C-alpha cells in the first residue's frame, strides 16, 4: 500500500518534470493513429460492403426453384429485417404480331433493398433514379425489349393473361449483372399482378427470391439462424460477383497491412522512448535502493506508473483517434459517394487493449531494467544494469497485437507473410547495417571533420544506431513497399479494367454471319473484336462415371453438374489466360483435348488427364483434359470454363459471341447493327463496369489515406530515436562550442550524421522493399512485378531527406545549447 | 585578461537573483590565478563569463584586448578556438573519438592541416603516446584528464581555464596532473585561470581570489 502511494507520488513528480510525457505522447500518438485507422476503416469497410451489396440489391439473397419457405420470411419479420419477395422467369411478351422471349421479374414495393432502379421516360432520354416500382397494371421494359417489340411508353403489351401498360424504360437494375450470357430482355412489373397473369403453373421454371436487408450483424444473425436446405441458394456480400469480392479482399489486406505496420512502428517508438526514460532513472533507482527499497518494490512502483500511463494515454489516444477519423471523414466526404455509417465502439476497446499490450510489450522490458540497478551506483556511477534481450518480448507483444488487431488481414497467409517479412527484414537490416557501419568505420580516419564526427556518433551508439536503422528502415521500407505495391496493385487493377475494357457483348451470332458481323464491327470500332464460337453442351461423364448432382455436396458444384455449359474451341490460348498445369494443344492432335479453368476444375474435382464426355446437340464427345488454366475474369473479355482444340468442336452446331469496346459517341452504330442482324442480341455492360470502377476508386482512396497514417507512425519512430539521444547530444554540442566550434561546424556534424544514417537506412530499405515486393507479388497477389529501379534512388533519397529534416528539427535545441552546460553538468 | 564591473543576475521564483556582483579582475599574460570559494559562491559562473561561455548581465570581459560582450556566440566561439583552452573536472572527452581525435579536435575546428601531428606531439608530452588510439572508456580517469590537458594545449591558447581539474581524481593522480599542468603552462607561457576547492593546488598559482556571495572577498 505504501509502495502504491509512493508510485502515485512518483508518477506526479515524473509527470511534472516531463519524464513520462515522452512515453505518454508515444502511446497517445500510437493509439490515436491505430484507433482512427480502426474507426475509419471500420466505417469504410462497412460502407464498401454496403455499396457492394447493391450488386445483390440486398444484403442477403435467398433464391430457390420453389416458393421460399414461409419460415424464412417469418424469421426475417421477427428479426425486424427489411425484406422483399420477387419472382423471375422467362416468358413471351407480345405486342400485335411481335413476340419476344423476355426475362420477367415480378417485384414488390420494397425492391430493391440496396441500390436504386434507374429509368427514363422515353427511349434514349436521360435516365434518373427512382424509389418506385411499376404500379399495378403497368410494366417497365428495357431498351432491348421495347425495340424488339417496337413499343413506346404508353403502349400496352401482353404477358400471359395480363395486359400491361408500358410506362417507363428500365435502364438499370442493381442486381442485373448476375448471369451475363443467359440474360434475355427484361420486363419488370408489380408482383400484385402476378396471380392474374396465370403464368406460374405447377412445374413452371421460376426463380423465387427473398431479398433481405438490415444492419450487418442483424443480417449475419439472420443468416446463422435460418436452416438452409440444399434447394436454397444463399448469396451475401462475399458471394457477390467475383471481381467485387476480389476488390474487397484486397482492400482488407491493404488496410490490415497498413495498421499492422503502424502497430510495429509505434512499438519501436515506445521502446526507444522508454529506453531513454529508464536510462535517466538509473540514478533515481540507485538512490531509492540505497534508501532501502527492494527490487520488488521498485518493480511495483514502475508497474503502477505504467498502468496509469497505459490507461490514461490509451483513453486520450482513443478520443483523439475518434476526432481524427471524424476530421478524415469530413475531408473524405467529397471523395466518398455516400455518408459513412456511424462508427462502432469496438475500436475503443481495441485501442485500450492495444495501449496496454504495447506498454507491456515495449515499455515494460525497458523499465524492468530499473529493478536491476545496483545501489552501489551511488558510489560508482558507471554501474549500469546489463541490457536485457528484449527481442523475444517484442515478438510476443507483436503476436498479441496481431491477434487483437480487428483489421488484421482477412487472409492468415498475408498476416504470416507480413509478420515474417517484418522479422526477417529487421534481422537482415540489423546484420547488414552493422556490416555497413563497420565498413564506414574503416574509412573514418580519412573523412573530413564533420563526416568523422557524424560517423563517430553513429559508431559510438552502434547498438542504438542499429535500432534506429531497423526502426526507421522498416518505416521507409513500408513507405516504399506501400507506394510500390499500391501502384503496382492499382495499375494491375486498372490493367484489368483499362479504359477500353469491352463494354458490349454480341451473342447469338450465327456461323454464316460471323464474317459480315466482323467486317461491320471493324467499320466502327478501333480495336479488333474477338469472335468466339459458343457451343452448348451438357457434361455427361467424368472418367466414364456419370455426372449426377447428388455426387456433390456443394451447391455450386450441383448446379454446374446439371446445367448446360458454354463450350468453345480455340487455336491459341487467350492473352488473359495462364497455364497452371499441363501444356497447350500438342502438335499431333489425334483425339479431342480440353482445357479447363482452374476454378471449375476444383469445384467439380477435375484434374489433368481426366476424360470428359459431353452431350452436344444429341451427340457425345469425349476428350481428355490436357491442361488447367487460370482465367482473369475481371478482364471482361469473352472467356470459357472449358475450351477444346478447334478440330474437336468445329463441326458441332453453335453460335458465336464477341466483346468489344465502343465509346458512348458511337452507340448509335449498334442500332444499325441490330437492324442489319436482327437475331443478334446486344448486351451492354457499361453499367456494371461503372459500378466496379466506383468501388475500386473508393478502395483506392481509402488505401491512400491509411498509408498516410503509416507514414506518420514511421516518422514518430524517427523523433523517438532522436529524442533518445538528445541528452548526450546537448552535452557534446556544448563541449564542442566550449572548444570553439561555431554553429556551422556543429550543424555540419549533425548533417553528416543524419545523412550517413539516412544513406545506410535508405540502402537497406531499398533492398528490403525489393525483396518483400517480389515475395508478395509472387506468393500473395500472384501478379508479375518487375522491381522498379527507381526504388534504389527513391529509398536512399527519401530516407536521407526524412532523417535529415526530422533530425535537424529534433536537434534544433542542440544547435543553440549553451557552452555553459559543460560547467553546470560537471 | 581583464574583467570590468562584471555582474550576472538571473530570474528565480523569488525574484531577481544576483550571482555575481561588480567583479573587477585582471590577469597578465603568463600569470596564473586561482579562484577559490565555497559551493555556490559564484566561482564557476565567473569562470564561464571570463572564458566567454556565457554573457554577463553587466560589465565586460576583455580577452587578448577583445571585448567579449560585443561578440555574438559564434564570435565568442572564434575567440575561444583561437585563444582559449579548457580543462574540466569531468574531463569532457567526446566518447566517440579516440584520444588522438579528441586532442586534434580544437585544431581541426581551425582547419589546421597539421592537427594530427600536433595532437600526437601533445599526447607524447603528457605521456600517452602508447594510448593514442584508445577511446575514453578505455582510459583511466588520470589518463582521460591527461588527454584533456593535451587537448587544452594543442591549440597553443594564450589563456587556459581549468574547472576543478583534479576534482574527480585520487590524490596521487591529482598531484601528477597538477605538476603536468603547471609544467606545460610554464613551458608555453600560457595564462592560467583555475577554479579549485583545494587550497594546496591554489597555492601553486601566482595569485588567488576568494569568492563569497558572488563577490571577491579576498585577493592575494
HADDOCK unambig.tbl for C-alpha pairs under 7 A between the chains (distance, minus, plus):
assign (segid A and resid 449 and name CA) (segid B and resid 108 and name CA) 6.77 0.50 0.50
assign (segid A and resid 456 and name CA) (segid B and resid 96 and name CA) 5.05 0.50 0.50
assign (segid A and resid 456 and name CA) (segid B and resid 97 and name CA) 6.43 0.50 0.50
assign (segid A and resid 457 and name CA) (segid B and resid 96 and name CA) 5.94 0.50 0.50
assign (segid A and resid 460 and name CA) (segid B and resid 96 and name CA) 4.92 0.50 0.50
assign (segid A and resid 732 and name CA) (segid B and resid 94 and name CA) 6.79 0.50 0.50
assign (segid A and resid 737 and name CA) (segid B and resid 77 and name CA) 6.39 0.50 0.50
assign (segid A and resid 738 and name CA) (segid B and resid 53 and name CA) 6.47 0.50 0.50
assign (segid A and resid 739 and name CA) (segid B and resid 80 and name CA) 6.45 0.50 0.50
assign (segid A and resid 739 and name CA) (segid B and resid 81 and name CA) 5.88 0.50 0.50
assign (segid A and resid 739 and name CA) (segid B and resid 106 and name CA) 6.04 0.50 0.50
assign (segid A and resid 740 and name CA) (segid B and resid 77 and name CA) 4.27 0.50 0.50
assign (segid A and resid 740 and name CA) (segid B and resid 78 and name CA) 5.72 0.50 0.50
assign (segid A and resid 740 and name CA) (segid B and resid 80 and name CA) 4.88 0.50 0.50
assign (segid A and resid 740 and name CA) (segid B and resid 81 and name CA) 3.93 0.50 0.50
assign (segid A and resid 740 and name CA) (segid B and resid 106 and name CA) 6.99 0.50 0.50
assign (segid A and resid 741 and name CA) (segid B and resid 77 and name CA) 5.95 0.50 0.50
assign (segid A and resid 741 and name CA) (segid B and resid 81 and name CA) 6.99 0.50 0.50
assign (segid A and resid 741 and name CA) (segid B and resid 109 and name CA) 6.09 0.50 0.50
assign (segid A and resid 742 and name CA) (segid B and resid 74 and name CA) 5.07 0.50 0.50
assign (segid A and resid 742 and name CA) (segid B and resid 77 and name CA) 5.74 0.50 0.50
assign (segid A and resid 743 and name CA) (segid B and resid 74 and name CA) 6.55 0.50 0.50
assign (segid A and resid 819 and name CA) (segid B and resid 53 and name CA) 5.38 0.50 0.50
assign (segid A and resid 820 and name CA) (segid B and resid 48 and name CA) 6.34 0.50 0.50
assign (segid A and resid 820 and name CA) (segid B and resid 53 and name CA) 5.43 0.50 0.50
assign (segid A and resid 820 and name CA) (segid B and resid 54 and name CA) 6.19 0.50 0.50
assign (segid A and resid 823 and name CA) (segid B and resid 44 and name CA) 6.71 0.50 0.50
assign (segid A and resid 826 and name CA) (segid B and resid 89 and name CA) 6.29 0.50 0.50
assign (segid A and resid 826 and name CA) (segid B and resid 90 and name CA) 5.65 0.50 0.50
